[in-house]
Amino acid sequence: MTVKLIKCNLCKVEFEYSATVCKGCGGDIVYGPTTTEIGDARKLGFFLFAIPVFVLIYFVPLMVRNYVEIPASLGMGYWGMLFVISIGMCGGLIFNGKVHEKKAHLIRTFKREY
């Protein structure tokens, strides 16, 4: 059985595939996306999906009301916010999947901050 060896991108010391800390520089070895990258992707996806839906539900009825007779309460209220939040969460999950897909093959070493 052969062991897969990978070189550290900071100090170039070889380590086994399952290692979590580099023996050469003491850096953390991360397989795939970092937790920061995942969190940032979720936030970006949430806002990119939620903001257009928020504008569509809350501001378009206000602007159109001058031209078309619609009730003032159309689109307003808590139910609209629940819809906006749920669409935003779906966007966050989509972007979460994209970042996992894009960075699943990466193996990186990061210096520890003390």
C-alpha distances in whole Angstrom, upper triangle without the diagonal:
4,7,10,13,16,20,22,25,28,27,24,22,18,16,13,14,15,17,21,23,22,23,25,27,27,27,26,23,24,22,24,28,30,32,35,34,34,37,39,38,39,43,43,42,45,48,47,48,50,53,54,54,56,58,59,60,62,63,64,66,68,69,69,72,75,74,74,75,72,72,71,69,67,63,64,63,60,59,58,56,54,53,53,50,48,48,47,44,43,43,41,38,38,38,35,33,34,32,29,29,30,27,24,22,23,22,25,26,29,31,32,36,38
4,6,9,13,16,19,22,24,23,20,18,14,13,10,11,13,15,19,21,20,20,22,25,24,25,24,21,22,20,22,26,28,30,33,32,32,36,37,36,38,41,41,41,43,46,45,46,49,51,52,53,55,57,57,58,60,62,62,65,67,67,68,70,73,73,72,74,71,71,70,68,65,62,63,62,59,58,57,55,53,52,51,49,47,47,45,43,42,41,39,37,37,36,33,32,32,30,27,27,27,25,22,20,21,19,22,23,26,28,30,34,35
4,6,10,13,16,19,21,20,17,15,11,10,7,8,10,12,15,17,16,16,18,21,21,21,20,17,18,17,20,23,24,27,30,29,29,32,34,33,35,38,38,38,41,43,43,44,46,48,50,50,52,54,55,56,58,59,60,63,64,65,66,68,71,71,70,72,69,69,68,65,63,60,60,59,56,55,55,52,50,50,49,46,45,45,43,41,40,39,37,35,35,34,31,30,30,28,25,25,25,23,20,18,18,16,18,19,23,25,26,30,32
4,7,10,13,16,18,18,15,14,10,8,6,6,9,11,14,16,15,16,17,19,20,19,18,15,16,14,17,20,22,25,27,26,27,30,31,30,32,35,35,35,38,40,40,41,43,45,47,47,49,51,52,53,55,56,57,60,61,62,63,65,68,68,67,69,66,66,65,63,61,57,58,57,54,53,52,50,48,48,46,44,43,42,40,38,37,36,34,32,32,31,28,27,27,25,22,22,22,19,17,14,15,13,15,16,20,22,24,28,30
4,7,10,13,15,14,11,10,6,5,5,6,9,10,13,14,12,13,14,16,17,16,16,13,15,14,17,20,21,24,26,25,26,30,31,30,32,35,35,35,38,40,40,41,44,45,47,48,50,51,52,54,55,56,57,60,62,62,63,66,68,68,68,69,67,67,66,63,61,58,58,57,55,54,53,51,49,48,47,45,43,43,41,39,38,37,35,33,33,31,29,28,27,25,23,23,22,19,18,15,14,12,13,14,18,20,22,25,28
4,7,9,12,12,9,8,5,5,6,6,10,10,12,12,10,12,13,14,15,14,14,11,12,12,14,17,18,22,23,22,24,27,28,27,30,32,32,33,35,37,37,39,41,43,44,45,47,49,50,51,53,54,55,57,59,59,60,63,65,65,65,67,64,64,63,61,59,55,56,55,52,52,51,48,47,46,45,42,41,41,38,36,36,35,32,31,31,29,26,26,25,22,21,21,20,17,16,13,11,9,10,11,15,17,19,23,25
4,6,9,8,5,5,4,6,9,10,13,11,13,12,9,11,10,12,13,12,13,11,13,13,16,18,19,22,23,22,24,27,28,28,30,32,32,33,36,38,37,39,42,43,44,46,47,49,50,52,53,54,55,58,59,59,61,63,65,66,66,67,65,65,63,61,60,56,56,56,53,53,51,49,48,47,45,43,43,42,39,38,37,36,33,32,32,30,28,27,26,23,22,23,21,18,17,14,12,9,10,10,13,15,18,21,24
4,5,6,5,5,6,7,10,11,13,11,11,10,7,9,8,9,10,9,10,8,11,12,15,16,16,20,21,20,22,25,25,26,28,30,30,32,34,36,36,38,40,41,43,44,45,47,49,50,51,52,53,56,57,57,59,61,63,64,64,66,63,63,62,60,58,54,54,54,51,51,50,47,46,46,44,41,41,40,38,36,36,34,32,31,31,28,26,26,25,22,21,22,20,17,17,15,12,9,7,6,10,11,14,17,20
4,6,6,8,10,11,14,14,16,14,14,12,10,13,11,10,12,10,11,10,11,13,14,16,16,19,19,19,21,24,23,24,27,29,28,30,32,34,33,36,38,39,41,42,43,45,47,48,49,50,51,54,55,55,57,59,61,62,62,64,61,61,60,58,56,52,53,52,50,50,48,45,45,44,42,40,40,39,36,35,35,33,30,30,30,27,25,25,24,21,20,21,19,16,17,14,11,9,7,6,9,11,14,17,20
4,6,8,11,12,15,16,17,15,14,12,9,11,9,7,10,8,11,10,13,15,17,18,17,20,20,20,23,25,24,25,28,29,29,31,34,35,35,37,39,40,42,44,45,46,48,49,50,51,52,55,56,56,58,60,62,63,63,65,63,63,61,59,57,54,54,53,51,51,49,47,46,46,43,41,41,40,37,36,37,35,32,32,32,29,27,28,27,23,23,24,22,19,20,18,14,12,9,7,8,8,12,15,17
4,6,9,11,15,16,18,15,15,12,9,10,6,6,10,9,12,12,15,17,20,21,20,23,23,23,26,28,28,29,32,33,33,35,37,38,39,41,43,44,46,47,48,50,52,53,54,54,56,59,60,60,62,64,66,67,67,69,66,66,64,62,61,57,57,57,54,54,53,50,49,49,47,45,45,44,41,40,40,38,35,35,35,32,30,31,30,26,26,27,25,22,22,20,17,14,12,9,11,10,14,16,19
4,6,9,13,14,17,14,15,13,10,10,8,9,12,12,14,13,15,17,19,21,21,24,25,24,27,29,29,30,33,34,34,35,38,39,39,41,44,45,46,48,49,51,52,54,55,55,57,60,61,60,62,65,67,67,68,69,67,67,65,63,62,58,58,58,55,55,54,51,50,50,48,45,45,44,42,40,40,38,36,35,35,32,31,31,29,26,25,26,24,21,21,19,16,13,12,10,13,13,17,20,22
4,7,10,13,15,12,14,11,8,8,6,8,11,11,13,12,15,17,20,22,21,25,26,25,28,30,30,31,34,35,36,37,39,41,41,43,45,46,48,50,51,52,54,55,56,57,59,61,62,62,64,67,69,69,70,71,69,68,67,65,63,59,60,59,56,56,55,52,51,51,49,46,46,45,43,41,41,40,37,36,36,34,32,32,31,28,26,27,26,22,22,19,17,14,13,11,14,14,16,20,22
4,7,9,12,10,13,11,8,9,8,11,12,13,14,12,15,15,18,21,21,24,26,25,27,30,30,31,33,35,35,37,39,41,41,42,45,46,48,49,50,52,54,55,56,57,58,61,62,62,64,67,69,69,69,71,68,68,67,64,63,59,59,59,56,55,54,52,50,50,48,46,45,45,42,40,40,39,36,35,35,33,30,30,30,27,25,26,24,21,20,18,16,12,13,12,15,16,18,22,24
4,7,8,7,9,9,7,8,9,11,12,12,12,10,13,13,16,19,19,22,24,24,25,28,29,29,31,34,34,35,37,39,40,41,43,45,47,48,49,51,52,53,55,56,57,60,61,61,63,65,68,68,68,69,67,66,65,63,61,57,57,56,54,53,52,50,48,48,46,44,43,43,40,38,38,37,34,33,33,31,29,28,28,25,23,24,23,20,19,16,15,11,12,11,14,16,17,21,23
4,6,6,9,10,9,10,13,15,14,14,13,11,13,12,16,19,19,22,24,24,25,28,29,29,31,34,34,35,37,39,39,41,43,45,46,47,49,51,52,53,54,56,57,59,61,61,63,65,67,68,67,69,66,66,64,62,60,56,57,56,53,52,51,49,47,47,46,43,42,42,40,37,37,36,33,32,32,31,28,27,27,25,22,23,23,20,18,15,15,12,13,13,16,18,19,23,25
4,6,9,11,11,13,15,16,15,15,13,10,11,9,12,16,17,20,22,22,22,25,27,26,28,31,31,31,34,36,36,37,39,41,43,44,45,47,48,49,51,52,53,56,58,58,59,62,64,64,64,65,62,62,61,59,57,53,54,53,50,49,48,46,44,44,42,40,39,38,36,34,33,33,30,28,29,27,24,23,24,21,19,19,19,16,14,12,12,9,11,12,16,18,19,23,25
4,7,9,11,13,15,17,15,14,12,9,10,9,13,16,16,18,21,21,21,24,26,26,27,30,31,31,33,36,36,37,39,41,43,43,45,47,48,49,50,52,53,55,57,58,59,61,64,64,63,65,62,61,60,57,56,52,52,51,48,47,47,44,42,42,41,38,37,37,35,33,32,32,29,27,28,27,24,23,24,21,19,20,20,17,15,14,13,11,13,13,16,18,18,22,24
4,6,7,9,12,13,11,11,9,7,9,10,14,16,16,18,20,21,21,24,26,26,28,30,31,32,34,36,36,38,39,41,43,44,45,48,49,50,51,52,54,56,57,58,60,62,64,65,64,66,63,62,61,58,57,53,53,52,49,48,48,45,43,43,42,39,38,39,36,34,34,33,30,29,30,28,25,25,25,23,20,22,22,18,16,15,14,11,11,11,13,15,15,19,21
4,7,10,12,12,10,9,6,5,7,9,12,14,13,15,17,18,19,21,23,24,25,27,29,29,31,33,34,35,37,39,41,42,43,45,46,47,48,50,51,54,55,56,57,59,62,63,62,63,60,60,58,56,54,50,50,49,46,46,45,42,41,41,40,37,36,36,34,31,32,31,28,27,28,26,23,23,24,21,19,21,21,17,16,16,14,11,10,9,11,12,12,16,17
4,6,9,9,6,6,5,5,9,11,15,16,15,17,19,20,21,23,24,25,27,29,30,31,33,35,36,37,39,41,43,44,44,47,48,49,50,51,53,56,56,57,59,61,63,64,64,65,62,62,60,58,56,53,52,51,48,48,47,44,43,44,42,39,39,39,36,34,35,34,30,30,31,28,25,26,27,23,22,24,23,19,19,18,16,12,11,8,9,10,10,14,15
4,5,6,5,5,7,7,10,13,16,18,17,19,20,21,23,25,26,27,29,31,32,33,35,37,37,39,41,42,45,46,46,48,50,51,52,53,55,57,58,59,61,63,65,66,66,67,64,64,62,60,59,55,55,54,51,51,50,47,46,46,44,41,41,41,38,36,37,36,32,32,32,30,27,28,28,24,23,25,24,20,20,18,16,12,10,8,9,10,11,14,16
4,6,6,8,10,10,14,16,20,21,20,23,24,25,27,29,30,31,33,34,35,37,39,40,41,43,44,46,48,49,50,52,54,55,56,57,59,61,62,62,64,67,69,70,70,71,68,68,66,64,62,58,58,57,54,54,53,50,49,50,48,45,45,45,42,40,40,39,36,35,36,34,31,32,32,28,27,29,27,24,23,22,19,15,14,11,13,12,13,16,17
4,6,8,11,12,15,18,21,22,21,24,25,25,27,29,30,31,34,35,36,37,39,41,41,43,45,46,49,50,51,52,54,55,56,57,59,62,62,63,65,67,69,70,70,71,69,68,66,64,63,59,59,58,55,56,54,51,50,51,49,46,46,46,43,41,42,40,37,37,37,35,32,33,32,29,28,29,28,24,24,22,19,16,14,11,12,11,13,16,17
4,5,9,11,14,17,20,21,19,22,22,23,25,27,27,29,31,32,33,35,37,38,39,41,43,44,46,48,48,50,52,53,54,54,56,59,59,60,62,64,66,67,67,69,66,66,64,62,60,57,56,55,53,53,52,49,48,48,46,43,44,44,41,39,40,38,35,35,36,33,30,31,31,27,27,28,27,23,23,22,19,15,13,9,10,8,9,12,14
4,7,9,13,16,19,19,17,19,20,22,24,25,26,28,30,31,32,34,35,37,38,40,41,42,45,46,47,49,51,51,52,53,55,58,58,59,61,63,65,66,66,68,65,64,62,60,59,55,55,53,51,51,50,47,46,46,44,41,42,42,39,37,38,37,33,33,34,31,29,30,30,26,25,28,26,23,23,22,19,15,13,9,9,7,7,11,12
4,6,9,13,16,16,14,16,17,18,20,22,22,24,26,27,28,30,32,33,34,36,38,39,41,43,43,45,47,48,49,50,51,54,55,55,57,59,61,63,63,64,61,61,59,56,55,51,51,50,47,48,47,44,43,43,41,38,38,38,35,34,34,33,30,30,31,28,25,27,26,23,22,24,23,19,19,19,15,12,9,6,5,4,6,9,12
4,6,10,13,13,11,13,14,16,17,19,20,21,23,25,26,27,29,31,32,34,35,36,39,40,40,43,44,45,46,47,49,51,52,53,55,57,59,60,60,61,58,58,56,54,52,49,48,47,44,45,44,41,40,40,38,35,35,35,32,30,31,30,27,26,28,25,22,23,24,20,19,21,20,17,17,17,14,10,8,5,5,6,7,10,12
4,7,10,11,10,13,15,15,16,19,20,21,23,25,25,27,29,30,31,33,34,36,38,39,40,42,44,45,46,47,48,51,52,53,54,57,59,60,60,61,58,58,56,54,52,48,48,47,45,44,43,41,39,39,38,35,35,34,32,30,30,29,26,25,26,23,21,21,21,18,17,19,18,14,14,13,10,7,6,4,7,9,10,14,16
4,6,7,7,10,12,12,13,15,17,17,19,21,22,23,25,27,28,29,31,33,35,36,37,39,40,41,42,44,45,48,49,49,51,53,55,56,56,57,54,54,52,50,49,45,45,44,41,41,40,37,36,36,34,31,31,31,28,26,26,25,22,21,22,20,17,18,18,14,13,15,14,11,10,11,8,6,5,6,8,11,12,15,18
4,7,8,11,13,12,13,16,17,17,19,21,22,22,25,27,27,28,30,32,34,35,36,38,40,41,42,43,45,47,48,49,50,53,55,56,55,57,54,53,52,50,48,44,45,44,41,40,39,37,35,35,33,31,30,30,27,25,25,24,21,20,20,18,16,16,16,13,11,13,12,9,7,7,6,5,7,9,11,15,16,19,21
4,7,10,12,10,10,14,15,14,16,19,19,19,22,24,24,25,27,29,31,31,33,35,36,37,39,40,41,44,45,45,47,49,52,52,52,53,50,50,49,47,45,41,42,41,38,38,36,34,33,32,30,28,27,26,24,22,22,21,18,17,17,15,12,12,12,9,7,9,9,5,4,6,5,6,8,11,13,16,18,20,23
4,7,8,6,7,10,11,10,12,15,15,16,18,20,21,22,24,26,28,29,30,32,33,34,36,37,38,41,42,42,44,46,49,49,49,50,47,47,46,44,42,38,39,38,35,35,33,31,30,29,27,25,25,24,21,20,20,18,15,15,15,12,10,11,11,7,6,9,8,5,6,9,7,9,9,12,12,16,17,19,22
4,5,5,6,9,10,11,13,14,15,17,18,20,21,23,24,26,28,29,30,32,34,35,36,37,38,41,42,43,44,47,49,50,49,51,48,47,46,44,42,38,38,37,35,35,34,31,30,30,28,25,25,25,22,20,21,19,16,16,17,14,12,13,13,10,10,13,12,9,10,12,10,10,9,11,10,13,14,15,18
4,5,5,6,9,10,11,12,14,15,16,19,20,21,22,24,27,27,28,30,32,32,33,35,37,39,40,41,43,45,47,48,48,49,46,45,43,41,40,36,36,35,32,32,31,28,27,27,25,22,22,22,20,17,19,18,14,14,16,14,11,13,14,11,11,14,14,12,13,15,14,14,13,14,13,15,15,16,18
4,5,5,6,9,10,11,12,14,15,17,18,20,21,22,25,26,26,28,30,31,32,33,35,37,38,39,41,43,45,46,46,47,44,44,42,40,39,35,35,34,31,31,30,27,26,27,24,22,22,22,19,17,19,17,14,15,16,13,11,14,14,11,12,16,15,13,14,17,15,15,14,15,13,15,15,15,18
4,5,5,6,9,10,10,12,14,16,16,18,20,21,23,25,25,27,29,30,31,32,34,36,37,38,39,42,44,45,45,46,43,43,41,39,38,34,34,34,31,31,30,27,26,26,24,21,22,21,18,17,17,15,12,13,14,11,9,12,11,8,9,12,11,10,12,14,13,14,13,15,14,16,17,18,21
4,6,5,6,9,10,11,12,14,15,17,18,20,22,23,24,26,28,28,30,31,32,35,36,37,38,40,43,44,43,45,42,41,40,37,36,32,32,31,29,29,27,25,24,23,21,19,19,18,15,14,14,13,10,10,11,8,6,9,10,7,8,11,11,10,12,15,14,15,15,17,16,19,19,20,23
4,5,5,6,9,10,11,12,14,16,16,18,21,21,22,24,26,27,27,29,31,33,34,35,37,38,41,42,42,43,40,39,37,35,34,30,30,29,26,26,25,22,21,22,19,17,17,17,14,12,14,13,9,10,12,10,8,12,12,10,11,15,15,14,15,18,17,19,18,19,18,20,20,20,22
4,5,5,6,9,10,11,12,14,15,16,19,20,21,23,25,26,26,27,29,32,32,33,35,37,39,40,40,41,39,38,37,35,33,29,29,29,27,27,25,22,22,22,19,17,18,17,14,13,15,12,9,12,13,9,9,12,12,10,12,15,14,14,16,19,17,19,18,19,18,20,20,20,23
4,5,5,6,8,10,10,12,14,15,17,19,20,22,23,24,25,27,28,30,32,32,34,36,38,39,39,40,37,37,36,34,32,28,29,29,26,26,24,22,21,21,18,16,16,15,12,12,12,10,7,9,9,5,6,9,8,7,10,12,11,12,14,17,16,19,18,21,20,22,23,23,26
4,6,5,6,9,10,11,12,14,16,17,18,20,21,22,23,25,26,29,30,31,32,34,37,38,37,38,35,35,33,31,30,26,26,25,23,23,21,19,18,17,15,13,13,12,9,8,9,8,4,6,8,6,6,9,10,9,11,14,14,15,16,20,19,21,21,23,22,25,25,25,27
4,5,5,6,9,10,10,12,15,16,16,18,20,21,21,23,24,27,28,28,30,32,35,36,36,37,34,33,32,29,28,24,24,24,22,22,20,17,17,17,14,12,13,13,9,9,11,9,6,10,11,9,9,13,13,12,15,17,17,17,19,23,22,24,23,24,23,25,25,25,27
4,5,5,6,9,10,11,13,15,15,17,19,20,21,22,23,26,27,27,29,31,33,34,34,36,33,33,31,30,28,24,25,25,23,23,21,18,19,18,15,13,15,13,9,10,12,8,7,10,10,8,10,13,12,11,14,16,16,17,19,22,21,24,23,25,24,26,26,26,29
4,6,5,6,8,10,12,13,14,16,17,19,20,21,22,25,26,27,28,30,33,33,33,34,32,32,30,28,26,23,24,24,22,21,19,17,17,15,13,12,12,10,7,8,8,5,4,7,7,5,8,10,10,11,13,15,15,17,19,22,22,24,24,27,26,28,29,29,32
4,6,5,6,8,11,11,12,14,16,16,17,19,20,23,24,25,26,28,31,32,31,32,29,29,28,25,24,20,20,20,18,18,16,13,13,12,10,8,9,8,4,6,7,5,4,8,9,8,10,13,13,14,16,18,18,20,21,25,25,27,27,29,28,30,30,30,32
4,5,5,6,9,10,10,12,14,15,16,17,18,21,22,22,24,26,29,30,30,31,28,28,26,24,23,19,19,20,18,18,16,13,14,13,10,10,11,10,6,9,11,8,8,12,12,11,13,16,15,16,19,20,20,22,24,27,26,29,28,30,29,31,31,30,33
4,6,6,7,9,11,12,13,15,16,17,18,21,22,22,23,26,28,29,29,30,28,28,27,25,23,20,21,21,20,20,17,15,16,15,11,12,13,10,8,10,11,7,9,12,11,10,13,15,14,15,18,19,19,21,23,26,26,29,28,31,29,32,32,32,35
4,6,6,7,9,11,11,13,15,16,16,19,21,21,22,24,27,27,27,28,26,26,25,23,21,17,19,19,18,17,14,13,13,11,8,9,10,6,5,8,8,5,8,11,10,10,13,15,15,16,19,19,20,22,24,27,27,30,30,33,32,34,35,34,37
4,6,5,6,9,10,10,12,13,15,17,18,19,21,23,25,26,26,27,24,23,22,20,18,15,15,16,15,14,11,10,11,9,5,7,8,6,4,8,9,8,10,12,13,13,15,17,18,19,21,22,23,25,27,30,30,32,32,34,33,36,35,35,37
4,5,5,6,9,10,10,11,13,15,16,17,19,21,23,24,24,25,23,23,21,20,18,14,15,16,16,16,12,11,13,12,8,10,12,10,8,12,13,11,12,16,16,15,18,20,20,21,24,25,25,26,29,32,32,34,34,36,34,36,36,36,38
4,5,5,6,9,10,10,10,14,15,15,16,19,21,22,21,23,21,21,20,19,17,14,15,17,17,16,13,13,14,12,9,12,13,10,10,13,13,12,14,17,16,16,19,21,20,22,25,25,25,28,30,33,33,36,36,38,37,39,39,39,41
4,5,5,6,8,10,10,12,14,15,16,18,21,21,21,22,19,19,18,17,14,11,13,14,14,13,9,10,11,8,6,9,10,8,8,12,12,11,14,16,16,17,19,21,21,23,25,26,27,29,31,34,34,37,37,39,38,41,41,40,42
4,5,5,6,8,9,11,12,14,15,17,20,21,20,21,18,18,16,15,13,9,10,12,12,12,8,8,10,9,6,9,11,10,10,13,14,13,15,18,18,19,21,23,23,25,27,28,29,31,32,36,36,38,38,40,38,41,41,40,42
4,6,5,5,6,9,10,11,12,15,17,18,18,19,17,17,15,15,13,10,11,14,15,15,11,11,14,12,10,13,15,13,13,16,17,16,18,21,21,21,24,25,25,27,29,30,30,32,34,37,37,40,40,42,40,43,43,42,44
4,6,6,5,8,10,10,11,13,16,16,16,17,15,16,15,14,11,9,11,14,15,14,10,12,14,11,10,13,15,12,13,17,17,16,19,21,21,21,24,26,25,27,30,30,31,33,35,38,39,41,41,44,42,45,45,44,47
4,6,6,7,9,11,12,13,16,17,16,16,13,13,12,11,8,5,7,10,11,10,7,9,11,9,8,12,13,12,13,17,17,17,19,22,22,23,25,27,27,29,31,32,33,35,36,40,40,43,43,45,43,46,46,45,47
4,6,6,7,9,11,12,15,16,16,16,13,13,10,10,8,5,6,9,11,11,8,9,13,11,10,13,15,15,15,18,19,19,21,24,24,25,27,29,29,31,33,34,35,36,38,42,42,44,44,46,44,46,46,45,47
4,6,5,6,9,10,12,14,14,15,13,13,11,11,10,8,9,13,15,15,12,13,16,15,13,16,18,17,17,21,22,21,23,26,25,26,29,30,30,32,34,35,35,37,39,43,42,45,45,46,45,47,47,46,48
4,5,5,6,8,11,11,11,13,11,13,11,12,10,9,11,14,17,16,13,15,18,16,14,18,19,17,18,22,22,21,24,26,26,26,29,31,30,32,35,35,36,38,40,43,43,46,46,48,47,49,49,48,50
4,5,5,6,9,10,9,10,8,9,8,9,7,7,9,13,16,15,12,15,17,16,15,19,20,19,20,23,24,23,26,28,28,29,32,33,33,35,38,38,39,41,43,46,46,49,49,51,49,52,52,50,53
4,6,5,8,10,10,11,9,10,7,9,9,9,10,13,17,17,14,16,19,18,17,20,22,21,22,25,26,25,28,30,30,31,33,35,35,37,39,40,40,42,44,48,48,50,50,52,50,52,52,51,53
4,6,6,8,9,11,11,12,11,13,12,12,13,17,20,20,17,19,22,20,19,22,24,22,23,27,27,26,29,31,31,31,34,36,35,37,40,40,40,42,45,48,48,50,50,52,50,52,53,51,53
4,5,5,6,8,8,11,10,13,11,12,14,18,21,20,17,20,22,21,20,23,25,23,24,28,28,27,30,32,31,32,35,36,36,38,41,41,41,44,46,49,49,52,52,54,52,55,55,54,56
4,5,5,6,6,8,8,11,10,12,13,17,20,20,18,20,23,21,21,25,26,25,26,29,30,29,32,34,34,35,37,39,39,41,43,44,44,46,48,51,52,54,54,56,55,57,57,56,58
4,6,7,9,11,11,14,13,15,16,20,23,24,21,23,26,25,24,28,29,28,29,32,33,32,35,37,36,37,40,42,41,43,46,46,46,49,51,54,54,57,56,58,57,59,59,57,60
4,7,9,12,13,16,15,16,18,22,25,25,22,25,28,26,25,29,30,28,30,33,33,32,35,37,36,37,40,42,41,43,46,46,46,49,51,54,54,57,57,59,58,60,60,59,61
4,6,10,11,14,12,15,17,20,24,23,20,23,26,24,24,28,28,27,29,32,32,31,34,36,36,37,40,41,40,43,45,45,46,48,50,53,54,57,57,59,58,60,60,59,62
4,7,9,12,11,14,16,19,22,22,20,23,25,24,24,28,29,28,30,33,32,33,35,37,37,38,41,42,42,44,47,47,48,50,52,55,56,58,59,61,59,62,62,60,63
4,6,8,7,10,12,15,19,18,16,20,22,20,21,24,25,24,26,29,29,30,32,34,34,36,38,39,40,42,44,44,45,48,49,52,53,56,56,58,57,59,59,58,60
4,5,6,9,10,13,16,16,15,18,20,19,20,23,24,24,26,29,29,30,32,34,34,36,38,39,40,42,44,45,46,48,49,53,53,56,56,58,56,58,58,57,59
4,6,8,8,11,15,15,14,16,19,19,19,22,24,23,25,28,28,29,31,33,34,35,37,39,39,41,43,44,45,47,48,52,52,54,54,56,54,56,56,54,56
4,6,5,8,11,12,11,13,16,16,16,19,21,21,22,25,26,27,29,31,31,33,35,36,37,39,41,42,43,45,46,50,50,52,52,54,52,54,54,52,54
4,6,8,12,11,9,13,15,14,15,18,19,19,20,23,24,24,27,29,29,30,32,34,35,37,39,39,40,43,44,47,48,50,50,52,51,53,53,52,54
4,7,9,8,6,9,11,10,11,14,15,15,17,19,20,21,23,25,25,27,29,30,31,33,35,36,37,39,40,44,44,47,47,49,47,49,49,48,50
4,7,8,6,8,11,11,11,14,16,16,17,20,21,22,24,26,27,28,30,32,32,34,36,37,38,40,41,45,45,47,47,49,47,49,48,47,49
4,6,6,7,9,11,11,13,15,16,17,19,21,22,23,25,27,28,29,31,32,34,35,37,38,40,41,44,45,47,46,48,46,48,47,46,48
4,5,5,6,9,10,11,12,14,15,16,18,20,21,23,24,26,27,29,30,31,33,35,36,37,38,42,42,44,44,45,44,46,45,43,45
4,5,5,6,9,10,11,12,14,15,17,19,20,21,23,25,26,27,29,30,32,33,35,36,37,41,41,43,44,45,44,46,45,44,46
4,5,5,6,9,10,11,12,14,15,17,18,20,21,23,24,26,27,29,31,32,33,35,36,39,40,42,42,44,43,45,44,43,45
4,5,5,6,8,10,10,12,14,15,16,18,20,21,22,24,26,27,29,30,31,33,34,37,38,40,40,41,40,42,41,40,42
4,5,5,6,9,10,10,12,14,15,17,18,20,21,23,24,26,27,29,30,32,32,36,36,38,39,40,39,41,40,40,41
4,5,5,6,9,10,11,12,14,15,17,19,20,21,23,25,26,27,29,30,31,35,36,38,38,40,39,42,41,41,43
4,6,5,6,9,10,11,12,14,15,17,18,20,21,23,24,26,27,29,30,33,34,36,36,38,37,39,39,38,40
4,5,5,6,9,10,10,12,14,15,16,18,20,21,22,24,26,27,28,31,32,34,34,36,34,37,36,35,37
4,5,5,6,9,10,11,12,14,15,17,19,20,21,23,24,26,27,30,31,33,34,36,35,37,37,36,39
4,5,5,6,9,10,11,12,14,16,17,19,20,21,23,25,26,29,30,32,33,35,34,37,37,37,39
4,5,5,6,9,10,11,12,14,15,17,18,20,21,23,24,27,28,30,30,32,31,34,34,33,36
4,5,5,6,9,10,10,12,14,15,17,18,20,21,22,26,26,28,29,31,30,32,32,32,34
4,5,5,6,9,10,11,12,14,15,17,18,20,21,24,25,28,29,31,31,34,33,34,36
4,5,5,6,8,10,11,12,14,15,16,18,20,23,24,26,27,29,29,32,32,32,35
4,5,5,6,9,10,11,12,14,15,16,18,21,21,24,24,26,26,29,28,29,31
4,5,5,6,9,10,11,12,14,15,16,20,20,23,24,26,26,29,29,30,32
4,5,5,6,9,10,11,12,14,15,19,20,23,24,27,27,30,30,31,34
4,5,5,6,9,10,10,12,14,17,17,20,21,24,24,27,27,28,31
4,5,5,6,9,10,11,12,15,16,18,19,22,21,25,25,26,29
4,6,5,6,9,10,10,14,15,18,19,22,23,26,27,28,31
4,5,5,6,9,10,13,14,17,19,22,22,26,27,28,31
4,5,5,6,8,11,11,14,15,18,18,22,23,24,28
4,6,5,5,9,10,13,14,17,18,22,23,25,28
4,6,6,8,10,14,16,19,21,24,26,28,31
4,6,8,9,12,14,18,19,23,24,26,30
4,6,5,9,10,14,15,19,21,23,26
4,6,8,11,15,16,20,22,24,27
4,7,10,14,16,20,22,24,28
4,6,10,13,16,18,21,24
4,7,10,14,16,19,22
4,7,10,13,16,19
4,7,9,13,16
4,6,9,12
4,6,10
4,6
4
